[in-house]
Amino acid sequence: MAIEYTRNEKIGSQPNNPLHGVKLAHILEHLVADMGWEHMAEQVNINCFKSNPSINSSLKFLRKTPWAREKVERLYLKQTGAL
């Protein structure tokens, strides 16, 4: 017995999640281009934004640190007007 889904009922669909489909790398690139590392470090107090910042080092840290990723995602949503 196969289960059929309509477009809105697809497994994994997150219609109310504004970050669905947005990669963390895109979030960081957008914030760096828009704010710069220094202002990002003021908004989210983490060392990977303060000391020798790079996209790669920040991605590694944020992928391992859920609380920091959450703060960066909130900053992105605020910056893009999605919040």
Secondary structure, DSSP 4 states (H G I P E B T S, - for coil): -PPP--GGG-TT--TT-TTTT--HHHHHHHHHHHH-HHHHHHHS--HHHHSS--HHHHHHHHHH-HHHHHHHHHHHHHHHT--
